């Protein structure tokens, strides 16, 4: 065993912090001082660095991290590709043997936890609390190795990227530790978090420690110096002897480290075990702001108030939108305006007046950070809505709230566009606001524009619904049935979309644009960077979604309603859909479809349209056949990036049956059974 790649946990502080991490070093110091710390083994940053250098993981990490700060729209996809490489790439046999031997030595004593010990973790300036990943209890060596990969991959999560403000840690370390089954557990603060003078205080609960450390389970907060707060005989009372043990732990550990600490503990069979000790990093009241918003700004310098639970969503979106507007401004492309504000009650009227001079539309959408918190209101009523909506998104300092405000353009058409390999622009157009546009549930009007050539109307679709803007909660477009109508667009509008597409793709590379038009003028709504360019095709537009040939057994999914619902609830999209996403893999609607695919060898999924709910199945299926669909919806992007063949074959669902052997290709669909039928 290499003496710096895998080292005993109790000797972690004999090595540099960059090798074993502050978390492991703190536990080593606590053990040496006589505290009860479960046994463990450090898998150091040297071990992980060697895995990277001797496999393709290092190249994948370097390649995908290189341009993240410059192109935030590619962040989710780049991070997911890194996580996949970490989880799926084989590790060198000798390094696997080292980690396996370390795991087995602990498994001989009982179940094992895998816990992060990243060198930047548990610092006095930033704790990274809850940002990295730990797993367990684990019972076999393969389980430990798989968990080690997942915990390492979590370094490259959107959560970590947001917390570190785009500066991901360069080193990763972890340790394997004997699991102690908690009868009670909690977090001990040697000083009160808010006053920095009272204490010690503990958050305390019975049973599993996972729910409390993740914030998902209820806890009781108890001031240990106040005996009146610790009644005997009640369900939330501390076990006998635990109060004295915690008071001693608080006093002695603070003396050992010389500063206030946040200590994680478990209680089992009358014994107190210490799992972690780190400096308290937020022992002061958050700095006050007087309200602020941006048209174009540096994300990291915007606010002093902690954005709390909405931080990742709020800052991630802000970073992307600032970048997008800079890119659009550089090539003279217009987009809608929006603002992100952090405000107190005293700021509302001034901010509303300021924004009335910046935003241009009659209606605006207001979101208070979390999903499902949006409302649509008149711009003239913005101040009243900000006042009423403050309770929807209180931040760490209850005096402040955060909101995202965006213009709502009364668009006539919306859709997607992209630049093909031969310089042709393809435009897919829909009546603005119709549900199912992004999910591929609607067939668009399709136009192609070759360089210097005329507009070719590949397909002019017919619709029987239109939408209008209506103030209120949630989504602002309200559909209404109409007499059937064809949806053509004027040449000037189509050419304007083509110009914008060429300009932005020329600046950004392979990209898919989301646009809308009002008064015959095109504007950009969003941009998705694709990992693979679109091949030149004219006759195949509307038929081939992803090129390639695949053969397999038909699995028909005639009803996509539940998968559609799951996709909306989980926000399944071009990124964040991978098989390493626990939220996706825990959804019964998606796991039922996954199980159906896994029961067969080589599956061709047949569905009515390319629903976003099918995205989690892309890596499992050999190919896809849709009865209708379009080239630029989210599912189509993922299919092309993953290299999974997919075609549109109208009416295929009526004659393709489960269990049939078929082959699909750009030429069409062929049945491999004795009856030779093609589509």
N, C-alpha and C positions, 0 to 999 in steps of 0.2 A: 504493500500500500504506500503510495506517495505521501511524504510527510507534510506536504502543504496542500494537497488536493482534498484529502479527507482527514479531519482531525477531531479528537474528542471535544465535546461541547465544553467540558469543564476546563479545558486548556485553551479555549478560544481567545482569551485576552492575552495570551502569549504571542499572538500573531498580529499583524497590522489590521486596522479596521477595514481597509480595502479588501482584505482576504476573507475575514469571517463575519464582518458586520457588527454594528453597535448592539443589536439585539442579543446576539450570541455572546458578545463580550460582557454585557451587563449580567447575563445569567451566570457566566463563569465567575464573575466577581461575587455575586450573591452566594453561590455555592461555597466559594472559598471562605466567605464570612460566616458560614454556618447556617444559611437558609436552606430550606428543603426545596431543591430544584430537580425535576425529573431528568433522568439520564438522557444523553443524546449524542449525536455525531454531526459535526459540521461538514457539509459539502460546500467547499469554499469557492470563491470567485475564480480561482485558478482552475478548478475542475470544469466549470462552465465555459471559461475562456478556451480551454483546450478542446472541448466538444465543438465549439464554434469554429475554431481554426482548422480542425481536422475533418469537418463536414461542410456541406453547402450552406449550413445555417448562417455562418458568419457572412458569406457573400450576400445572402438574402437580406439579412439585417442591414448591412451597409448600403445595399442598393435601394431599399425601401425607405430608409431613414434619411437618405441624402437630401432629398428635396421637400421633405414634409413641411418645413417652416415656410417655404416659398409657395406651396400649393396645398392649402388646407382642405380643398375639396377632395383631395386624394388620401386624406389621413386615414379614414376608416378602412379603405381597401388595403392600403399599404400595411397597416397594423395587422389586419386579418391575415395577409399573406405571410407575415413574420410568424404569427401564432401558429399557422398551419405548418410552417417549416419546422418550428420547434417541436411540435407534437408528433409530426409524421416522419421526420427524418431519423433514420437509424443512427444510433450513437456508436462510437468505437467500442469494440468488444472489451478491451482492457479497462476502459473507464466504466462501462456497465458492470464489469466484474467488481471493481472497487466499490461502487455504490451499492451493489447487491450484497456484498459481504458486510458492509456497514449496516444495511437494513436488517439482514438476518441476525446479526448480533443483538439487535434491539428486539426483533420479533420473537426471539427465544424467551424474552421476558414478558411479552404480551403485545397488544396492539400498538401501533406507531402513528404519530402525527408527522406531517410534512409542514414545516413552517418557514416563511421567508425570513431572511436576515440580510437584506440588501444594504450595502455600505451606507447609503444615504438615509436609511430608515432609522427612526428613533433618535433623531438629532435634536439639539436644543432649539434650532430654528424651525425645522419642519419635522413632523413626526411620521408622515405618510400613514397615519392610523387608518386602517381599513382599506387602504389603496391596493396593497399587494394581497397575495392569496395564500391561504393555509388550508390543509385538508386532513381529514381523519375522523375517526380511527380507521386504520388500515391493517389488514391481517396477513397479507402475503407480499412477497418480494415484487411480483409483477404489478400489484396494486400500488406499491410504494413508488416504483419507477414511473408508472403512468401519472401518478399524482405529482411527482417531481417535475415532469414535463409540463403538466398543466399549470403548476404554480410558476414555473419559469416563464411560460407563455403569457401569463397574466401581467408580467412586466410591460408587455407591449399592448396594453388595453387602452381604450379611449379614456377610461377613468384615470389611469396613471398619466397619460399624455396631458389631460386637462389639469390635473393637480400640479404637475411639474411645469405647467405653462409651456409645453412644447419641448422641454429639455429633459428627455428621458434619461434615467440613470445609465451609465456606461458599464457598470459592473452588477452582477447578480450573484447572490449566495443564499444558501438555505441550510436548515438543519433538520435532521430526523430526531424525534424525541419520543420517549415512552409516554403513552397516553395514560392519564389519570382520570378515571371516571368520576365526574363531579357530582357529589350529593348537593352541594351548594357552590356558587361561583360568583365572582363579581370583579369590579374594578375599584381599586383603592386610590384616592387622591390624598396625598399627604398634606396638601393645603387646599382650601376651598378654591374652586376654579374661578369664582367671580370676585371674591374679596381679597384673595391671595394671603389672608392672614388667619382665618378660621380653619378648622379641620382637626383631625383628618375626617374625610367623608368617603363612604363607599356606596357604590351601586351594587345591589345584592339581589340574587334570585336563586330559585331551586332548579336543579336539573341541568340540562345541556348548556354549556357555555356559549355555543355557537349563536343561538338566538340573541343573546344579550350583546355580544361583541359586534354583531352585524346590525344591531339596532332594531331587530324584528320582534323581539320579545319584551314583555313588561319587566321592569325592575323596580326595586324600592331604593330610594336614596336616604341614607341614614347618616346622621352626624354622630360619630363614634364617641365623642366626648360628652354627649348628652344622654345620660342613662334613661331619661324619661322617654326618649325616642325609640327605646329598644324594649318594648313590653315583652314579658315572658308568656309563653303559651299560645301566642297568636301565630297564624300561618306565615306571617312575614317576619317573625322573630328570628334573630340570629341563633345558630346552634350554640349549645353550651360551650364556653371557652373560646369561641371564635372572636368575640369582641376584643378580649385581651390579646389574642394572637395578632389581630390586625393592628391594634394600637402599637404593639411592639414592632411589628413589621414596618409601620409608617415611621416610627422614631428612628429605628436602627438603619433602615435603608436610606433615609434622607441624610443621616449622619455619614453613611458610607459614601454616597455620591456627592454630597455637599450642595444639593439643590432640590426643590420640590419635585416629586415624582408621581407618575401615573403607573400603578402596579396592577397587573392582572393576576388573579389568584383563583384557586379551586380548593374546596374542602372535601376530604374523603376520609371516612372512618376515624374522625377526630384529629386528622392531621391537615395542616395548612401547607399547600404547595404553591410556589411562586412560578408563574409562567412567563412573566415579562415585566420589565421596569424601564420606563423611559421618562425623560424630562417632560414636565408640563409646558406645552408650547404656547398656550393661549390663556395666560393668567391675568390678562388685562381686559378691560372693556374695549370692544372694537372702536376704532377711530370714527368720528362723525364726519359725514359729508353733508353738503348743503344742496344736494340734488344735482344730477348731471346727465347729459345724454350725448350721443355722438352722431355726427354724419360720417366721420372718417377719423379713426383714432387707433392708438396702440392699446390692445386689450389689457395688457398687464398693468397699465397705469391708470385705468379708468376709475376704480372704486377702492375705498379702504374698508368698506363693510364686507364681512364674510357673506357670500351668496348662499351659504347653506346647502340644502339638498338640491337646489336648482342650478348649482354652479356649473356642473359639466354641460348641461343642456344650454344654459344661458351663454357661457363663455365660448363653448364650441361653435354655436350658431353665429355668435357675434364675430368670431375670428374668420369664419368662412364668408360671411356677408360683407365684411370690410374688404377682404381680398377680392371677392367677386366684383364689387363696385369699382375697385381700383383697376381691375382688368378691363371692365367695360369702358371706364373713362379713358383708358389708354388708347382704345381703338374707336372712340366716339360712338359707343353703343349705349342707348338709354335703358335704364331699369327703374323699377319702382323704388320709392324711398321708404325708409324705416328708421326707427330709433330704438335704442335700448336705454332704459333709465333706471337709476336707483334713487328713490325719493322718500322723503318724510312728508307728513301731513302739511308742514309749513311750506313745502316746495311746490305743491300741486298747481296752484293758480299760475305761478310764474312759468313753470314748465309747459303747461297747456298753452299759454300765450306764445311762448317761444316756438313750440311745435306747430302752432297754427300758421306760422310764417314759413315753415319748412315743408310740411306735408301738404299735398295739393288736391287730394280727393275728398269727396263729400263724406265717404264712410272710411273708417279705419278699423283694423282688427287689433284687439288688445289681448295679450297673453301674459299671465302671471307666472311664467317659468314652467310649471308642471303641465303634463298632458291633460287635456280636458278642462282647462281653466279659461279658455278663450271666450271673448264676447265681441260682437260687432256693434259699433256705435257711430253716430255722427261725429265728425271732427269737432263740431261746435260744442258737443257735450262731453268732450274728453275729460275735463277737470272733474266733473261729477262722477264719471265712471272710475277714475283713478282713486278718488276718495272712497267710493263704495267697495272697490275691489282690493283694498289694502289687506284685508284679513285673509285673502286667498293665498298670499305668498309672503308671510312674515319671515324675515331673515333671522340670522343669529342674534341681531339686535332688533328687538320687536318694534323699535321706533321707525324702521325702514322697510320698504318693499322694493321689489324689482319688477319691471314690466317690459315687454317687447311690443312696440306699436308699429304697424305697417300699413301702408296705403292699400286700399282695395280699388283696383282699377276696373271700371265697368267694361270688361273686355267682351268682344264679340266672338273671338276665336282664340283657341289655345292649342298647344301641341308640342311636338318634338321636331328637331331637325339635326342632321349630321352630315358630315362630308365623307363621301365615299372615296375609295382608293384612286379612282380615275379623275377626281376633281368634281364629280357630279354631287350636287346637294340633293338630299331627299328630305321632303317636308311632309309630316303627318299632321293633319289638322282636324280638330273637333270643335263643336259648339262649346264655348267656354263654360266651365263649371259642371259639366255632366259627370256623375259618378262613374267610375270604371275606366277613366282615361289612363291613369298611371298603371292600373292593374292589368291592362291589356284586354279588358272585357268588351271594348268597343272597336269596331272596324273604322279606321279613319279615311278621310279623303286624302289621297296620296299624290304628290307632285314631285317630279324630278326636274332639275335644272342643270344641264351640262354647261361647262365653261363656254361662254359666248354663244350658247345654243338656246333654242326656244324652251318654253315651259311644256312639259309633257304631263298631261293629266292621266295618271296611271289608274286611278280609281276615284270616282266621285260618289261618296257614301250618302245614304239616305237615313235621316233621323226622324223621330217622332216625339222628341222632347226638346225643350229649351230651358234655360235657367235665368233667374233674375236675382238681384242682390236684395237681401232682406235682413235688417238688423236683428240681433238677438244672440242667444248663446250658441257656441259651437261653430260649425261650418256655415258660411254665409250665403252660399249659392243654394237656391231653392228651385228644384226642377218642377216643370209642369208639362203635362201632355199637350201635344199639338197635332195638327194634321201632318202627315208625312211630307217631308221637304228634302230636296237635294242640297248638299252643303258644298258649294263651289266657292272659291275665293278669287278676288280680282288679281290680275296679273301684277299690278304694282305692289300689292301686299305680299304676294309670293316672292317676287324679286327682292323686296326689302328683307324678308326673312333669309333668303339665300345669301344676300350680301353680308348680313350680320353673322351668319353661320361661317362663311369663309373667313371673315375678319377674326372672329374669336378662335376658330380652330387653327388658323394660322399662328395665333399668339400662344395657344395652349396645347396644341397637338391633338391627339385623339380625344374628342369630346362629343357629348350629346347635349344639345341645348334644349331647355324648356322655355318656351316663349308664349306671348299672348299679343293680341292686336286690339287696338281701339282706334276708331276713326281712320282706319286704313294704315295705321303706323305700327310697326313691330317693336316690342320691348322684350328684354330678357327677364325671365323669372328665376332661373336656376341653371346650373351647369353640372354635369356629371362627367368626370374623366374616366374614359374606358381603358381597360388594360389591353385591348386588342382592337385594331382598326377594322372598319367595315370594308369588305371587298367590293369591287365595282360590280354592279349587276343592274340590269334594267328589266329584262323579262321576268326575272325571279323576284322582283320587289313585290312583297305581299304574299309570296309563297314560301320562300326559304327564310327562316328566322336565324338559324345557325347552321353553317355548312358542315358536311361530314357524312359518313355512312355508319349506320348502326343496325344490328340485328338483335332480336330478342323476343320475349314473350309479352303479349299485350296485357296491360293492367289498365282497365277503364276506370276513370274517376268521373262519373257523370254529374255528380252534384258537388260543386265547388263552394257552396255557400259557407260551410263551416271553415274551410281553409281561408276564404276571403275574410271572414270575421277574425280569425286568428292573426292573419297578416296585419289587419288594421290595429288590433289590440296590442300586438308585439312590435309594431312599427317595422315589420320585415321589409327590407328594401335592398338596394344594390350592395350595401355593406351591412355587416353585423348579422348575417344569416347563417354563418358557418356552423358546422357540427360541434364546435366548441362553445356554442352559445347556450348556457344552461336554461335560460328563460324559454328559448325555442324548444329545446329538447324535453322540457317538462310539461308542455302543453299537450293535452290528450288528443286534440284534433289533429295536430301535426304528427304525434307519435303513432297514431293509428295508421296514417298513410305510410309512414316510414316502415312500420312493421309489415304492412302489406307488400311493400317492395322487397323487403329482406326475405320474405318467404319464397321468392322466386330467384332464379339465376339469370341475370340479364333481362331487365325489364324495359319495355317501351311503354311509357305512360301516354294514354290517350285521354285528352280533356277538351272541354268546349273552348277554352281560351287560356292564354298564359297568365293565370292568376298569380299575384304576388305570393299567395299561400303555397305555391308549388316551389318557390325558391329553395326552401330547406331540403327538397328532394333532389335537387340538381346533381349533387355529388353521388347519388345512389343509383340513378337511372341511367340506362344506356342511351336513351333518346326520348324525344317527345313528339307527339302528333297532336295538333290543335285543329279544331274545326273552323276557327277564325282567330285572328290576332294581328299584331303589327310588329314592325321591325325594331322599334325604338322604345318599347315599354321596359319597365324594370327587369322583368323576368327574361326578356330577350337579351338584355345586356349581360346578365349573369350566365345565361346559356353560352353565349359566344366566348366570354372570358374563361369559362371552365372547359370549353371545347366540346360541349355536348350537342350532338346534332338535333335539329328541331325543324319541322316543316308545318305548313298549314295545308290541310286536306279537307275541304268542305264536305260535310256529310259522312266523314269517316266513322264517326261514333255510331252511325246507324247500322253498319255492317261489320265493324271490328268487334270481336268478342273476346272476353278474358280467355287467356290460354293459347290464342292463335300465335303462330310463329310468323313474324313479319320482318321486313328489312326496309329502312327508310334511307333516302338519299336525296340530293337536289333534284334528281329526275322524278321523284315521286315515291310511292309506297307500294311495295310488292309483298304478297302473301307467300310464305315459304312452304305452306301446306301443299298437299297434292293438287288441290284446285288452284290453278294459276290465275290469281286475280290481281289486278293492279289498280292504283288510284293516282 
